[in-house]
């Protein structure tokens, strides 16, 4: 995230994403539904887009893309 210029946002985002993945990197389905996780991430991305670019729409389509490609 630092390479993308979002390093200052990472400190705020990381705790909100903590617990969604196990130590081995596998999504923790027993702790959180994937659709809820994706919705939360889209909300976080909208906040970052608003703060960095003044435009929440930069994150539009994230949730739909993720659910179409990864929800199985």
Secondary structure, DSSP 8 states (H G I E B T S, - for coil): -TTTT-HHHHHHHHHHHTTSB-TTS-B-TTTS-HHHHHHHHHHHHHHHHHHHHS-GGGGTTHHHHHHHHH--
